[in-house]
């Protein structure tokens, strides 16, 4: 059984005790886990939990049990992709590369380009 208690809440840190009880052996092991949260995020999370009728301790308990049950993080984590590597940009780069290979290029100096822009 896992029991989680929030024992200390600071502006940027929630200190949590995970109490793991082994009924068969009668052994109780305690581990301290410190979770650092941005103060605004902590307040928003606390408000959301309150609106659902639960405390932060209950939230972390539910989350921990879900992770254990599914043996994974219960939602997808993705990184925002670099817009440089977007499909449309890669297509444009491929087209430009092909034009270069086909000799369909125009070579201009910076001065010539500036003169064209100012004309």
Buried (B, 14 or more C-beta within 10 A) or exposed (E): EEEBBBEEEEEEBBBBBBEEEEEEEEEEEEEEEEEEBEEEEBEEBBEEBEEEEEBBBBBBBBEBEEEEEEEEEEEEEEEEEEEEEEEEEEEEEEEEEEEEEEEEEEEEEEEEEEEEEEE
